[in-house]
């Protein structure tokens, strides 16, 4: 959760139809997108982070998102939503 959004790491099925049962431990097959919802549960937007993302965290007082991704090595990235 951030200041304005509930943030989830999800696969955007319109762009990526990867079968979850084939992912296993292959980090390169992780989702590239986060879904932003308002506090009423309505989808506000889908953000493509551009790299496979394994974990996300955010700050409650701002709209800063931190993600651990694969590019091709593990990286920690920061996004302002």
Secondary structure per residue as TSV (DSSP state, phi and psi in degrees):
chain	resnum	aa	ss	phi	psi
A	1	X	-	360.0	140.2
A	2	X	-	-120.9	-171.9
A	3	X	S	-56.1	-44.5
A	4	X	S	-114.4	-8.3
A	5	X	-	-136.0	151.5
A	6	X	E	-94.8	125.5
A	7	X	E	-114.3	129.1
A	8	X	E	-126.4	144.2
A	9	X	E	-90.2	111.5
A	10	X	E	-139.4	158.2
A	11	X	-	-88.7	127.0
A	12	X	-	-79.7	101.1
A	13	X	T	-63.7	-19.2
A	14	X	T	-71.3	-27.2
A	15	X	T	-109.9	-23.9
A	16	X	-	-140.4	105.7
A	17	X	-	-102.5	31.3
A	18	X	-	-57.1	131.7
A	19	X	-	-75.4	117.2
A	20	X	G	-56.9	-28.4
A	21	X	G	-71.3	-11.9
A	22	X	G	-98.7	-5.6
A	23	X	T	-71.8	-49.1
A	24	X	T	56.4	-129.6
A	25	X	T	-103.2	17.4
A	26	X	-	-81.4	99.2
A	27	X	G	-63.2	-25.3
A	28	X	G	-68.8	-12.9
A	29	X	G	-98.7	9.5
A	30	X	S	-69.4	158.8
A	31	X	-	-61.2	152.2
A	32	X	-	-103.4	-3.4
A	33	X	E	-122.5	149.4
A	34	X	E	-118.0	144.3
A	35	X	E	-105.0	132.2
A	36	X	E	-107.6	124.1
A	37	X	E	-116.4	148.7
A	38	X	-	-79.1	176.4
A	39	X	T	-76.2	0.9
A	40	X	T	-97.6	0.1
A	41	X	S	88.9	10.7
A	42	X	-	-88.9	133.7
A	43	X	E	-66.3	124.3
A	44	X	E	-94.8	-49.0
A	45	X	E	-165.4	164.9
A	46	X	E	-113.6	127.7
A	47	X	E	-112.7	122.6
A	48	X	E	-88.5	115.7
A	49	X	-	-82.5	-10.5
A	50	X	S	85.4	-6.5
A	51	X	S	-140.6	156.7
A	52	X	E	-63.9	132.0
A	53	X	E	-116.9	131.0
A	54	X	E	-96.8	-40.3
A	55	X	E	-142.2	151.2
A	56	X	E	-133.3	155.0
A	57	X	E	-150.7	157.1
A	58	X	E	-145.0	168.4
A	59	X	-	-99.7	135.7
A	60	X	T	-73.6	-24.1
A	61	X	T	-90.7	-4.7
A	62	X	S	-143.3	-176.4
A	63	X	-	-108.5	38.5
A	64	X	E	-89.4	130.5
A	65	X	E	-115.6	133.9
A	66	X	E	-111.7	140.4
A	67	X	E	-140.1	143.6
A	68	X	E	-100.4	118.5
A	69	X	E	-125.9	-175.9
A	70	X	E	-125.3	122.1
A	71	X	S	-152.8	58.3
A	72	X	S	-78.0	-16.5
A	73	X	S	-86.4	170.2
A	74	X	E	-67.6	136.9
A	75	X	E	-136.8	151.4
A	76	X	E	-107.0	122.9
A	77	X	E	-122.8	155.8
A	78	X	E	-124.8	132.2
A	79	X	E	-127.4	141.4
A	80	X	E	-99.0	119.2
A	81	X	-	-87.5	360.0
